[in-house]
């Protein structure tokens, strides 16, 4: 299984991440629709971010005790302002354990930041009660031009030594790898992939999208004199890969992996 770095230490920028809130929400809705639970009692949203998806969990199961968990204080502050009635907990997702057996552990676009999936996923599955569900969505777009350009830009300048330890060519494995690690302990297992075609607007939208995710830990690691040249090097590469169409829009294909495991 691939190894991946922990989440950026400097924390996330809710405004940057939510700039593309609608297309980022679509995979969470697709995952939510495939969860075979009628009335879960204890629900955890791992990597809840600003709480957009956590609110959907409470709307679907209003009687459940829903807790949103994230490592970013900034994201949790935004979530708490939006919905103070939900329990929001700051925790390192790598070490988090459920305080009681869960009916649902849900995670949308978060677990790809964590190390050791071969141990992490069975551990999360083991924190479910009988019939509980582990529902996960992770980007698996790291072979796409957007991410290849990121690696090329990081390796092609004077910042190479600082950025090399942060590069993550393949943090998410192929679907069959997750089947191998979850099947021994799962009563049922549904794994699939979807490639979305996002239609983005604005100047350099693919770069702006990545600034809210994969680019952020690299930018955080650079001093101000190197940050702008690195970003310019990436912008040149990614603009060639995703040209703006005559109508002003940019097409951005994005592949994601989904897992629904019932214990």
Secondary structure, 3 states (H helix, E strand, C coil): CCCCCCCCCCCCCHHHHHHHHHHHHHHHHHHHCCCCCCCCCEEEEECCCCCHHHHHHHHHCCCCEEEEEECCHHHHHHHHHHCCCCEEEECCCCCCCCCCCEEEEEEECCHHHCCCHHHHHHHHHCCEEEEEEEEEEEECCCCCHHHHHHHHHHHCCCCHHHHHCCCCCCCCCCHHHHHHHHHHHCCEEEEEEEEEEEEEECCCHHHHHHHCCCCHHHHHHCCHHHHHHHHHHHHHHHHHHCCCCCCCEEEEEEEEEEEEEEC
